[in-house]
Amino acid sequence: MDPLSTITRRGFLHGATALAAPYFLTSAARGAPDKKPASDRVIAGAIGVGGRGSGLLGIHNDPRCTVAAVCDVDAGRLAKAQKRIGGTCGATGDFRKIIDRRDIDAVLIATPDHWHAPITIMACQSGKDVYCEKPLCRSVVEGRRMVEVARRHGRVVQMGSQYRSMARTRQPCEWVRNGRLGTVRAVRLSHQRNRVHKLEPPRQAPPTVDWNMWLGPSPWAEYHPLRCHFSFRWFMDYGGGYIADNGVHMFNVVSWAMGADATGPVAIEATGREEPDNLYDAPVEMSVRYTFADPPFVLTWDQPGTGGLNVQFVGSGATLSGFWSFAVTQGHADLSPTRPDELHLERSDSHSGNWLECIATRERPVLDVETGHRVTTWSHLGNIAYLLGRKLRWDPHKEVFLGDAEANRLLHVAYREPWHL
């Protein structure tokens, strides 16, 4: 079968474009690059307060932060969040009202993926710091723009993948970096397959959901309850399947362990399959092979793989496997705590806490927007290789495919009017 036939018909490739678009500006006053909060307490707005966004509201309990406003296009979730925060917390269904508030220093973004880039860029341009959930963005071009705008406006932007702030992740990464496994030349990831749901006709959007606003820059589509909230991630117009979901968490760990934060793969190839008559258009199964040059190693993503959610570092002396916890599964390795004379990775014991600390110090957070962009890019490259059905060559520094105009057109996606990047 032509590898382009199915998803092309489902409407993914037709929306891709490599053309540049103007930055999205708002009427908010532009903050100075070194602007700090007016008080010791960060005044924050939360955009997207269901699911993961509900969890992020816990930052309100940190004495360094007050959530002053919440935003969601689902009125039920919005009311619940406002009640939870209490006091004078404002509520709105339009995130631009939070962006335009001069008293708000920072925003937390936990919307579906297709909204991450526009909101982050607008927030940075208005002088606000940003905590944006993973994946950072929906396309490579979006991610690079987010980095550029964050740097131009001097913003602290943290991607929400909390594994950079967990001792149980940091310790195995230090074992790998310090050669406890010998030389690691292969890393294997496995994950369950993407979801399947039989095709169903669209439905009327409930009056409590602003469906047009939910879609935002994505192509118009009739409402179905499985298109939004948690299951949006299996639609390519809004997410990218598990490889762009938990995959970004796993890539984050691999990048940290292998010292690959400033680079990326040089070659990508992928295979997979789709389920007929599936409501979702993400491939049900997918295997991706990434070849890295600096440092040299091969990373494989196997979905579905054996062992469920798993990261495996294959060293010349031992193999270390796990995710929630790690153990030697082959060979022998010293898994004692990192010694004082060995490399120690940056320590953070709270991901949101690290963000708040960096807002105060103006230092870059443990998972800065640049690193978040690079590890998110790995997921986009895997999806593009699957869609095109051929091996792709990638320049991780220029962020372009080599000699492949069709692949380069997929580095960005078209925006529905009136939204622009």
C-alpha positions in Angstrom: 0.0 0.0 0.0 1.2 3.5 -0.7 2.5 4.8 2.7 0.9 8.2 2.0 -2.6 6.9 1.1 -4.4 6.6 4.4 -3.3 9.5 6.5 -3.2 11.7 3.4 -6.9 10.9 2.9 -7.5 11.6 6.6 -6.4 15.2 6.0 -3.0 15.5 7.6 -0.6 16.2 4.8 -2.8 18.7 3.0 -2.4 21.1 5.9 1.4 21.1 6.0 3.3 24.1 4.8 6.9 25.3 5.2 6.1 28.9 4.5 6.8 31.4 7.3 4.0 33.3 8.9 4.0 36.5 10.9 4.3 36.4 14.7 1.1 36.6 16.6 0.9 40.0 18.4 -1.5 41.1 21.1 -2.5 44.4 22.5 -0.7 43.7 25.8 2.2 45.9 26.8 5.6 44.3 25.9 7.5 43.5 29.0 11.2 44.3 29.3 13.5 41.3 28.7 14.7 41.2 32.3 11.3 41.9 33.8 10.8 40.3 37.2 7.5 40.0 39.1 6.6 43.1 40.9 6.4 41.2 44.2 8.1 38.1 45.6 5.0 36.1 44.7 4.4 35.2 41.1 0.9 36.0 39.9 -0.1 33.3 37.4 -2.8 32.5 35.0 -3.7 28.9 34.2 -4.8 28.1 30.6 -6.4 24.7 30.2 -7.5 23.4 33.6 -8.8 19.9 32.9 -6.8 16.8 33.0 -3.1 17.7 33.4 -4.1 21.3 33.8 -6.0 20.4 37.0 -2.9 18.9 38.4 -0.9 22.1 37.6 -3.3 24.1 39.7 -1.5 22.7 42.7 1.1 25.4 42.2 -1.4 27.7 43.9 -0.4 26.0 47.2 3.3 27.1 46.7 3.8 30.3 48.8 5.8 31.7 45.9 2.8 31.7 43.5 -0.9 32.8 43.3 -3.2 31.7 40.6 -5.2 34.8 39.8 -7.1 33.6 36.8 -8.1 30.3 35.0 -9.1 29.7 31.5 -10.9 26.8 29.7 -13.2 26.5 26.7 -15.2 23.9 28.7 -17.4 25.8 31.1 -17.8 22.9 33.5 -14.1 22.5 33.9 -13.6 26.2 34.2 -16.2 26.6 37.0 -14.6 23.7 38.9 -11.1 25.2 38.7 -12.3 28.6 39.7 -14.1 27.2 42.7 -11.0 25.2 43.7 -8.8 28.3 43.7 -11.5 30.4 45.3 -11.0 34.0 46.5 -11.0 36.5 43.7 -9.7 34.1 41.0 -11.0 35.2 37.6 -12.4 32.9 35.0 -12.6 33.2 31.2 -13.1 31.0 28.1 -10.7 33.2 26.1 -7.0 32.9 26.9 -6.2 36.3 25.4 -7.9 37.9 28.3 -5.3 36.4 30.6 -2.5 37.3 28.2 -3.7 41.0 28.2 -3.8 41.3 32.0 -0.9 43.5 33.1 -1.0 42.1 36.7 -0.3 38.5 35.6 3.4 37.6 35.5 3.3 34.1 34.1 1.0 31.5 32.6 0.7 27.7 32.8 -0.4 26.1 29.6 -2.0 22.6 29.6 -4.2 22.9 26.6 -4.2 20.3 23.7 -1.0 20.4 21.8 -2.2 22.5 18.9 -2.6 25.5 21.1 0.8 25.3 22.8 2.8 27.4 20.3 0.3 30.3 19.7 -0.3 30.8 23.5 3.3 30.5 24.5 4.4 33.0 21.8 1.7 35.5 22.7 2.6 35.2 26.4 6.3 35.7 25.8 5.6 38.7 23.6 3.4 40.2 26.4 6.3 39.9 28.9 5.0 36.7 30.7 7.0 33.7 31.7 5.6 30.3 30.6 5.2 26.7 31.9 4.1 24.7 28.9 3.1 21.1 29.2 4.8 18.5 26.9 5.0 18.1 24.0 6.2 21.6 23.5 4.5 22.0 20.1 2.9 20.3 17.1 5.6 21.1 14.6 9.3 21.7 14.3 8.8 25.2 13.0 6.5 26.0 15.9 9.1 24.8 18.4 11.9 26.9 16.9 9.7 30.0 16.8 8.9 29.4 20.5 12.6 29.3 21.3 13.3 32.5 19.3 10.5 34.5 20.8 11.4 33.3 24.4 15.0 34.4 23.9 14.1 37.7 22.2 11.8 38.7 25.1 14.0 37.3 27.8 11.3 34.9 29.1 11.7 31.9 31.4 10.0 29.0 29.5 9.9 25.5 31.1 8.5 22.5 29.3 6.4 20.3 31.6 8.1 16.9 31.6 8.7 16.4 35.3 11.2 13.6 34.9 13.9 16.2 34.8 13.0 17.0 38.3 12.9 13.5 39.8 15.8 11.7 41.6 14.6 8.4 40.3 15.3 9.7 36.8 18.4 11.7 37.5 20.2 8.8 39.2 20.0 6.4 36.3 20.9 9.1 33.8 24.0 9.8 35.9 24.9 6.1 35.8 24.8 6.2 32.1 26.7 9.5 31.7 29.4 8.3 34.1 30.0 5.0 32.2 28.6 2.7 34.8 27.2 0.5 32.0 30.3 0.8 29.8 29.8 2.4 26.3 26.2 2.8 25.4 25.5 2.6 21.7 21.9 1.5 21.7 18.8 2.7 23.5 15.5 1.0 23.1 12.1 2.4 24.0 8.8 0.4 24.1 5.2 1.6 24.5 1.7 0.4 24.1 -0.1 1.0 20.9 -2.2 4.0 20.1 -6.0 3.7 20.6 -8.7 2.4 18.3 -12.3 3.4 18.3 -14.9 2.5 15.6 -15.9 5.3 13.3 -18.9 7.2 14.5 -20.8 10.2 13.1 -20.2 13.7 14.5 -22.4 15.1 17.2 -23.6 18.4 18.3 -21.2 20.2 20.5 -22.6 20.8 24.0 -23.4 24.4 24.8 -20.9 24.3 27.6 -18.0 23.8 25.1 -16.8 26.5 22.8 -15.9 24.1 20.0 -14.7 26.7 17.5 -12.2 28.1 20.1 -11.2 24.5 21.0 -10.2 23.9 17.4 -8.4 27.2 17.2 -5.7 27.1 14.5 -6.5 23.5 13.5 -8.7 22.7 10.5 -12.4 22.8 11.0 -13.9 19.5 12.1 -17.4 18.5 13.4 -17.5 17.8 17.1 -17.2 14.4 18.6 -16.5 13.9 22.4 -13.5 11.8 21.6 -11.9 14.6 19.6 -11.3 16.7 22.7 -10.1 16.4 26.3 -7.7 13.4 26.9 -8.2 11.5 23.6 -7.3 14.5 21.4 -3.7 13.0 21.3 -4.8 10.3 18.8 -5.8 12.9 16.2 -2.9 14.2 14.1 -4.5 17.6 13.8 -4.2 18.1 17.6 -1.5 15.8 18.8 0.8 13.1 17.4 -0.1 9.8 19.0 1.8 8.3 21.9 5.2 9.1 20.4 4.4 12.8 20.9 2.9 12.2 24.3 4.7 9.8 26.6 7.3 9.5 23.9 8.4 13.0 24.7 8.8 12.1 28.4 10.9 9.1 27.3 13.0 11.1 24.7 13.6 13.6 27.5 15.2 10.9 29.7 17.2 9.5 26.8 18.5 12.9 25.8 19.6 13.7 29.4 21.3 10.3 29.9 23.1 10.4 26.5 24.2 14.1 26.7 22.1 14.8 23.5 20.3 18.0 24.6 22.0 20.2 22.0 21.6 17.8 19.1 19.3 15.3 17.4 19.3 12.4 15.1 20.9 12.5 11.6 18.8 9.7 10.1 15.2 8.5 10.8 13.2 5.6 9.3 9.8 4.3 10.4 7.3 1.6 9.7 3.8 1.0 11.2 0.2 0.2 10.5 -3.2 1.7 10.8 -6.5 0.2 11.9 -9.3 0.3 9.3 -12.4 2.3 10.2 -10.7 3.9 13.1 -12.1 7.2 14.5 -8.5 8.2 15.3 -5.9 8.8 12.6 -2.7 8.2 14.5 -1.1 4.9 13.4 -2.0 2.1 15.8 1.5 0.7 15.8 4.8 2.3 14.8 8.5 1.4 15.0 11.1 4.2 14.5 14.8 4.0 14.2 16.9 7.1 15.0 20.6 7.2 14.2 22.6 9.8 16.2 26.2 10.9 15.3 27.2 13.1 18.3 27.2 11.2 20.5 27.0 8.0 18.3 24.1 5.7 19.2 21.0 4.2 17.8 17.6 4.9 19.4 14.6 2.7 18.6 10.9 3.4 19.4 8.8 0.2 19.4 5.1 0.5 19.7 3.7 -1.8 20.8 6.9 -3.1 22.3 7.6 -5.9 24.8 7.5 -5.0 28.4 5.1 -2.0 28.1 6.4 1.4 28.9 10.2 0.8 29.1 13.5 2.5 28.5 16.5 0.3 27.9 20.1 1.5 27.8 22.3 -1.2 26.2 25.9 -0.8 27.3 29.1 -2.7 26.6 29.1 -4.0 30.2 25.5 -4.0 31.3 21.9 -3.2 30.2 19.8 -0.9 32.4 16.0 -1.1 32.0 13.0 0.5 33.4 11.1 3.8 33.6 9.5 4.3 37.0 12.5 2.5 38.4 15.6 1.0 36.8 17.5 -2.2 37.2 20.3 -4.1 35.5 18.7 -6.8 33.3 21.9 -8.0 31.6 25.5 -8.0 32.7 26.8 -6.3 35.8 27.0 -2.6 36.9 27.7 -0.6 40.0 24.4 1.1 40.8 25.6 2.9 43.9 24.9 6.6 44.3 26.9 9.0 42.2 30.3 9.7 43.7 31.5 13.2 44.5 34.2 12.9 41.7 31.7 11.9 39.0 29.5 14.0 36.8 26.4 15.3 38.6 23.4 16.5 36.5 21.5 19.6 37.4 19.3 18.9 40.4 15.7 19.9 40.8 13.3 18.3 43.2 10.1 20.1 41.9 9.5 20.9 38.3 7.1 23.7 38.9 9.2 24.8 41.8 12.3 25.0 39.6 10.3 27.2 37.2 9.3 29.6 40.0 12.8 29.8 41.2 14.1 30.7 37.8 11.4 33.3 37.4 13.0 35.0 40.4 16.6 34.5 39.4 16.1 34.8 35.6 18.2 31.7 35.0 17.2 29.0 32.6 15.1 26.2 34.0 16.1 22.5 34.1 14.0 21.8 31.0 14.4 25.0 29.1 12.4 25.7 26.0 15.4 24.9 23.8 15.8 21.4 25.2 12.0 20.9 25.2 11.9 21.9 21.5 14.7 19.4 20.6 13.3 16.4 22.4 9.8 17.2 21.0 11.3 17.4 17.6 12.3 13.7 17.8 8.7 12.8 18.0 7.8 14.9 14.9 10.6 13.4 12.9 9.4 9.9 13.7 5.8 10.8 12.6 7.1 12.4 9.4 9.3 9.4 8.5 6.2 7.2 9.0 4.0 9.3 6.9 6.5 9.4 4.0 7.5 5.8 4.3 11.2 6.3 3.6 14.5 6.9 5.3 15.1 10.6 6.0 18.4 12.5 6.5 18.3 15.3 9.1 20.5 18.2 9.9 19.9 18.7 13.7 21.6 22.1 13.7 19.9 23.7 10.7 16.7 21.7 11.4 16.1 20.7 7.8 15.8 17.4 6.0 18.6 16.9 3.5 17.6 16.8 -0.2 13.9 16.2 0.6 11.5 19.1 -0.2 8.4 17.1 0.6 9.7 16.2 4.0 10.6 19.8 4.7 7.1 20.9 3.9 5.9 18.8 6.8 8.0 20.7 9.4 5.1 23.1 9.8 1.3 22.9 9.6 -1.1 25.4 8.2 -3.1 27.5 10.6 -6.9 28.2 10.2 -7.8 31.8 10.0 -7.7 34.1 11.9 -4.9 32.4 13.8 -1.3 32.8 12.8 2.1 31.7 14.2 
